[in-house]
Amino acid sequence: MERQFGQASVRGEIESSSKVELEVPIGIDGCSRLDYIPSMALEYYLAGSTDTEAEKRQGRPASERILTLLKMRGSQTSSALGAALGTTGENARQQLVKLAADGLVEARSQAKGVGRPQQEWELTERGHGFFPDTHGELAVSLIKAVRNTLGEAALDQLIAAREGETRATYSAVLEGVDDLEARIAALAAQRSAEGYMAEWRRTNEGDAWLLIENHCPICAAATTCQGFCRSELAVFRDVLGDGCTVEREEHILHGARRCAYRISPH
């Protein structure tokens, strides 16, 4: 089976916890947050580069790549992370211990079949905070100001205006793309360029697709006003067309690690 990231296709197990085929290049700025994904860097990775030695030459620390892997794929064992980094599980574990001391990751025991529980690592709330929430504090303060000064109706108008602009942008991106799967791939690539760390794949049954967003760059704003989330779902339904249904199955604001949308053809 294939996993799709933006417009790229890489072979591998769909939900493998032992291997991650693709990473997004994101850098830590002053140990406070991860920078916005540059479009040129995104294109470089969409081309399929996962050369560990090249990454080392480019100066990407192992700790930074571990954070990205955990953000993109959820909980992982140290051995799985070591394999993805091209090193040993013990080296990965040492990096994880350092990240845990900084409050960025934590270990949990997972019982899987017979034998001792397996230790898996995942991001903490602070670890998720390394990934950018685009102008989060400013957005929240503006939303509150509009709501308190002009009322809820004015806020709804602003969300509707943003929805219209987003719909126009996505419609232009998908113009001339008739195949549904190709439209999903183009939409995922556009969302990745906007910082959502998006990917897509067919479901295990093969009768639908999943559009997965591993990060929400407007999470603070969406938490303050969930109209943004409703608006985005409406846009997805509109731009993907009448030949499919789009349903949100996982939602970051409801405690999920990611947002995931099931796209089913009629």
Helices and strands as residue ranges (DSSP letters): E 2-5, E 8-11, E 28-29, E 33-34, H 39-46, H 52-57, H 62-73, H 78-85, H 89-101, E 105-110, E 118-123, H 125-128, H 136-150, H 152-174, H 180-193, E 198-202, E 209-213, H 219-224, H 227-240, E 244-250, G 252-254, E 259-265
